[in-house]
Amino acid sequence: MKFNADEIASVIQQEIQQFDTQVDVREVGRVLEVGDGIARVYGLSSIMAGEMVEFPNGTIGLAFNLEENSVGVIILGDYLTIKEGDEVKALGKLLSVPVGDAVLGRVVDPLGNPLDGMGPIQSTETRPVEFLAPGVSERKPVHEPMQTGIKAVDAMTPIGRGQRQLIIGDRKTGKTAIAIDAIINQKNTGVKCFYVAVGQKDSSVAGVVEVLRRNGAMDYTTVIVAGASTPAPLQYVAPYAGTAMAEYFMFNGQAALIVYDDLSKQAAAYRELSLLMRRPPGREAYPGDVFYCHSRLLERSSKLSDELGAGSLTSLPIIETLEGEVSAYIPTNVISITDGQIYLQPDLFFAGIRPAMNVGISVSRVGGNAQIKAMKKVAGGLRLDLASFRELEAFAQLGTELDETTQRRLDRGYRLVELLKQGQYKPLDVYEQILSVYAGTRGHLDKVPVVDVLRWEAEYLEFCKAKYPQIRENLEASKDLTDEIRELMEMAIAEFQKLFVPSQTAEV
């Protein structure tokens, strides 16, 4: 076999030209001990806090504790195949997740890996999981409403775009239902939604995804899952990962909504990690920086200034209380960070008042700024009416004789409570809410039997849609309760009252 010398020379020349002298320099360490989702590593002397490391099985870890002779690493994935003596590589970068339109409609884990069997996520952009919250000068006051579609919330504790509204209550009082209703209500509004499930049963999360899909909400929603069987490090990281995905839309001038369900379980996961890392425990065995853990997360929700594109990120953190103990450590922490809370009471829930919102304790610190003018005018006295009704109701239970005025206020209170009841996954449009709340607060339901109030409302809204479409058109155009609209509403109610037939069994 003959070789051509020129050919050999050209091949050698080509190889020399393509030769790359770059050496891949990586700092490596050795695993000293591993277990319970954490590893102690020796040898990574110049690693930074929060930097990613890689184990031989491809699992990623995060530098959590920087100690004198070793590094405490939290393992984001399967730690059962990692053993003592394994080599650990420092990757020199911070943990990032895929962002953009590609993640919408998907169910992912906290690292952005798909869990829905719909193939890989085709995203070219990533964002760091930990990101500094916008400063004071980069924000502007909350002024646009974020409608939840729930009468009791939109009328009495309104939420604005960029606000952080806590949903707090015992287990099984309808906390998740309020958050899911808010997501469903964002249909056709352009708001991108993110639901972060921390420590939830996988079956519960599957149920939520199914509800969102059935209501057409998965088209604009991403579900980030760190279930009850997921290692504590992933449960701790999940809310930050979800926020990073939502922030992408905020910094691109869009509106986003994120639900953390729930932060009590994230705090428990953080406590677990901290205790395993031998960090000193504080109150209720939580580490001293658990407040910072939640504050740096929730401060990332904001309404950006016009110079930065006026995008917004609204968050609905959920906290589960034990026996209504609002003064426990984590609930008080999160109450002090957020801009208001919706407090759900078991007694009301079991009495059939759903959403089971306690009007006295629930508050929105943004208030009327997050309402359209018409809703502000209509619902102005509703909160006070209900609060005074609760006092009167307690007084009336003593069996004392009531004067006519007090009896009238009681009667109206019963009807307002009935009017604010709402079915699950049935959010109401804000203009329909205005129509029904107006009828209730102006005394048009005072003669309607209590058992017929919700039927009266449903039939009245249908009647307005068919006979008086101009009321809605005018409300949409002006967003204010003008004299002309008020006259139209009074005419519609008067006409409908003549047509309404109370049920036979009803007592007025």
C-alpha angles and dihedrals in degrees: 000000000000124000123208109226093209091053092051091047093051092050091050091047091050091050091050091051092049094046111121116206094193113124119208101232114190130166111236134190139181130248110247096181136350137190146113092035097305135092132196110219129194125206106031093114099160099040119130127228110268093018118142123246129188127222124208093260090058094255116144124228135187126225102243106161123033107200133174098259104015146021123240108221126192111215116226099204141359111004097169095089094048113096140183113285095027116143116250122200123207108224097199095226141090125252111273135180132207114262139183137065091319092074094053114106091019136115109220141169121243091271092055096255112145118250098178100077092240096123132260122327108254098212125144096189132070135183129204113257092225112053133164113255117244113270127240094267091051093059137068131201119282108257110146119085120242099205114212095186090234112121096211093050100041093045101042110017103025119192122217130202107272094025128125109220117181120218107204134175146106121296116286096021097116102267096138091043091061091049093047091048088053090052093047089049091059091073111131092005097099092238112141113219132209125190115195113195111196120184093346124143110265089232090057091050091048088053091052092049090050092051091049091048093048091052094047092247098121089077090076101023134089119199116207111196129199098161130197091269093051116106115263094249091062092046088053094048097043099085092048091049091050090048091051090054091048094045090062089068093042092054089047091061096259132119122250135182124204129190120199107201097209136351095181088069091046089052089050090051090049090049090051092052093045094050091048088051089052093243110159113264122231133184113355086000091288115137117257093251098055088107090057089047090062099032095055088049098048096040088067088072108088149128106255124222121258091255089062094047100271093258120158141207117200119192132201106192114190122212124188116214128201114234091341092299099161092164094065118118103262096039092052091046094053094041088057093050098046131074096239141327141241106217115202117201124207093214091058092044093053090045087062096253102136127206082040094212118165102219094198097058099029113092142164115213091200092053121163092005087077095052132082112245094252093055091046091055094044099044098035096108098030096093094049091044091055094044092052089044090058090053092047091047091056089048093048091054088069087072097238123154110266126211119234096259093052091047090052091051090049092050092050091047092055090051094047091051089051092047093054092056112108136182121246117267091009104111116183125225112250093241091053088048089055091052094051097040090049091054091049100045094043092056099250091130095050092100095041114099111252092238090055098050098097092043089049090051095048093047093043092053090050089048092052091048091054103035106023108032088147090073091065093040091053092045091051091048099046102021084207134101100243124183089252092055091045091054091049091050092049090050091049092050093046091050093045094048089063091053098044116101115201116222116263095239095049122114116207 
